[in-house]
Amino acid sequence: MTFHTWLLYLVAATGLSLTPGPNSLLVLTHGALHGHRKTLFTVAGGAVGFTALIALSMLGIGALLQASAHALVVLKFVGGAYLIWLGIQLWRAPAIQLRADAATSDTRGATMFRQGLLTAVSNPKALLFYGAFLPQFIDPARDLATQLVIMAVVFVTIEVIVEYLLALLAHRIRPLLERAGRNFNRVCGGMFAAMGVALPMTR
C-alpha cells in the first residue's frame, strides 16, 4: 500500500466511522447514561467485534483473490455498487431516536463489553460492508496480508477514537442528532454514494 493509498484510506475510514450505526448509537446511549469512562467497556467490546468481522472479510477476500487474478476488479465495482446502495438507504433513513431502555441500564463493565461486542458481530451487513470497502484500497502488486493487517489496525483504531469521543460528548451530541438527524443521514448517505462512484476508479 502506497502512502497516497493509505492516506485516502485513512480519510475514508474516518468518514465512515462518523456515520451512524448500531455501535455508535449504543456508545452514545451508554455515554449519556453511564459516563465516558464506563463506556470504554462498550467501546472495547465493539473493537473486538469489528476486528473479528474484518478478519472474516479478509479471509474471504484473500481466498477469492487467490482463485482469480481478475477478482479484485470485480470486487471493486461490485463493492462500489454496494456502497452506492448503502448511501441511498442512509439518505432515505429517518432521523435516529436515542432512548434508554432496560438493555442499557446495567452498568457492570462485563455487561457493557458484551453489549458492544454483540452489537458489532450481530450485524450481518457489517461483514458485507467490509467485503465491499476493503478491496477498494488493495494493491495486487504488493503483499496482500500486510495490506489487510494495516487496514484492519487503522480502521479499528479510528473506530475506537471516534466512539470514545461520542461517549465523551454524548450529552451534547444526542440532542443535536435528534434535531438534525435527517440532514446528518443525508450528508453521510451522500458520502457513501460518492465513495461508491469514486473508489473503484482510483488506482
Buried (B, 14 or more C-beta within 10 A) or exposed (E): BEEEBBEBBBEBBBBBBBBBBBBBBBBBBBBBBBBBEBBBBBBBBBBBBBBBBBEBBBEEBBEBBEEEEEBBEEBBBBBBBBBBBBBBEBBEBEBBEBEEEEEBEEEEBEBBBBBBBBBBBEBEEBBBBBBBBBBBBBEEEEEBEEBBBBBBEBBBEBBBEBBBBBBBBBEEBBEEBEEEBBEBBBBBBBBBBBBBEBBBEEE
